[in-house]
Amino acid sequence: MKKLLLIILTITTLSCSMENTDKNPLLSDFNTPFGVPPFDKIKTEHYIPAFEESIELARKEVQQIIDNPAAPDFANTIEALERSGRRLDAVSSVFFNLNECLTSDDMQGIAMTIMPKLTEFSNDIQLDPKLFEKVKIVYETAAREKLTPEQCMLLDKTYKGFIRSGAGLSDEDKEKYRELTTELSNLSVIFSQNILAATNGYFLHLTDSADLAGLPESTIQAAKEEAELRNLDGWVITQQAPSMLPFMQYSEKRDLREKLWRSYNTRALGGEHDNTGIIKKITELRLKIANLLGFETFADYVLEERMAGSSAAVNDFLSDLLERSLAHGRKDYETITEFAKDKGHDSDVMPWDWSFYSEKYKDEFYSLNDEITRSYFRLESVQNGMFLLANKLYGLTFNENTNIPVYHPDVKAFEVYDHDGTFMAILYIDYFPRASKRGGAWMTSFRDQYKEDGKDIRPVISLVCNFTKPTATAPSLLTYSEAGTLLHEFGHALHGIFTEGTYASLSGTSVYRDFVELPSQFMENFLSEKEYLDLWAEHYETGEKIPADLIAKIKACDKFLSGYFNVRQLSFGICDMAWHSITAPVTTDVETFEKKATIKTQILPSLPGTAMSPGFSHIFAGGYAAGYYGYKWAEVLDADAYSLFRQNGIFDKATATSFRENILSKGGSEPPMDLYVRFRGHKPTPDAFLEREGLK
């Protein structure tokens, strides 16, 4: 129940029987293969009753801990808390995961109804003085020498979780904390709903074939099918990445590129689905919570429990990388600007020109573009290559099982087995966009791994993406970047699959936010390796293996515009830190605040009336507040880690086994730096990252 109590709603397995189980599939043991959720039986009307009964059961379980007359100890207090609320975690996992990828008006209404109840329950537990007193006694008196490192970590995490959730506050301040957290949880839901509504609310409808100039046939066909789905003539371009990105790369209609770019960069910035007031209120509430808990800023509060350790460390890290990247980024802009002028572009290169001329430059000077590489990255082939990589490194095998219930016809389910035949996990993969799914790509879980009564309860993992669907004339073909995205999310999945912990709240990806991206970003390194691509990449029509010269071009293009892309990513982290380093509520408008915070990162011309913050789900509706820097932080880790594979061989079994045993299997059971040093032999240095990015 730990992550739920921290309002990070995650997933554990099931136990306990309840009444009316024949009527509500969420309130009975899942009689399904491997105990996965019975998606084929769950209906929207099941959720609220399931939440209400599960909350009541969880309250009783916690009350039993409080009422236990025995002296508090690790087993009857810390472990008992860890194991409480499993039914509630299971219900939460199904609902909140599906609300992200298969939402509806009813689902969003349920979210608004249930979030206050969950927040109230969480606060009731974390602010209970009797329960906290028991936890405190164990924390202060436990014989740590008799506990395992994992048990010590659970003890520390439990105690700190109570402190960081207001357990040490006065009664008056506890009530303030309740009010603040309740309002905050509601606003985060509304923020997310606004983005989805704004994204779905716009599309570019084309009826003149001349407006298709420059577009690849695959993009035209996808746009035609999208129009047909909407009962429209012509072609439709949406704000979903598989539709929008190729349009921005290839459309010769500059006015349409500008129109699409402006629509995307004004999402939820005013209008019916305005997020600007919500942003200011969210950051104000977070500041008040931090102040209440004794921190000057929300960033200080968050970073106390991160590898970086402090706001100063993060700001220094971002500033140092920006200093190393900025000149390279500006040079990249100059290069594309000169190229555009040579092609007859007679004005500044604007944001809606950037992808168009960058793609043309790459095509001309590297003889490489997304349409060339797509032909070798058929989705099924990329998936096979992904599974093959896990097999060569770790011995895993993946068997599709069509009898496992799924929540949408597009979803595939796989049984995962270790090299010795041991069952490891169930893996769901959900590849394609739909109006009910938010944008982007992510890994999540419907059940986290844990051990109890001698049994190893294995996880149920899910990968969710938004790739181009097959059309009537072509299969789903991924760009090089999209193939990297799939490997990235698969790295998160491996982190969940390999976990071998005792406690669900410490298993899998339950690690510091600036460590969690190491396993994912590490996997992306393989995609430009000839030794890897030779194993599976072939032309989807001819079956021809990917040519060596094309792999060489991909490798040569690795550093293309790396300065620009590094600065762009740093701008997100800097924007995040600015919002969460405020010491007083923001009084300026969101656009002004954002542009002032990120002005040092500005490379492309800045356009009035646009802002990224209203669509910045990671920090306002996800778990990355004061943590977006973690992507860059983890890039330093992953480059340093991968350099050992380069040194020993990218498929070296001993190196892969060490990475599995010391990183992937440990979850959050030990401090992340200890785990990293155990694998690498030293603390990470930025040398490999700087060399890879061409920033040395």
Buried (B, 14 or more C-beta within 10 A) or exposed (E): BBBBBBBEBBBBBBEBEBEEEEEBBBBBBBEBEBBBBBBEBBEBEBBBBBBEBBBBBBBEBBBEBBEBEEEBBBEBBBBBBBBBBBBBBBBBBBBBBBBBBBBEEEBBEBBEEBBEBBBBBBBBBBBBEEBBEBBBBBBEEBEEEEBEEBBBBBBEBBBEBBBBBBBBBEEEBBBBBBEBBBBBBBBBBBBBBBBBBBBBBBBBBBEEEEBBEBBBEBBBBBBBBBBBEEEBEBBBBBBBBBBBBBBBBBBEBBEBBBBBBBBBBBBBBBBEBBBBEBBBBBBBBBBBBBBBBEBEBBBBBBBBEBBBEEBEBBBEBBEEBBEBBBEBBBBBBEBBBEBBEEEEBEEEBBBBBBBBBBBBBBBEEBEBBBBBBBBBBBBEBBBBBBBBBBEBBBBBBBEEEEEBBBBBEBBBBBBBBBEEEEEBBBBBBBBBBBEBBBBBBBBBBBBBBBBBEEEBBBBBBBBBBBBBBBBEEBBBBBBBEBBBBBBBBBBBBBBBBBBBBBBBBBBBBBBBBBBBBBBBBBBBBBBBBBEBBEBBBBBBEEEEBBEEEBBBBBEBBEBBBBBBBBBBBBBBBBBBBBBBBBEEEBEEBBBEBBBEBBEEBBBBEEBEEBBBBBBBBBBBBBEBBBBBBBBBBBBBBBBBBBBBBBEBEBBBEEBBEBBBBBBBBBBBBBBBBEBBBBBBEEEBEBEBBBEBBBBE
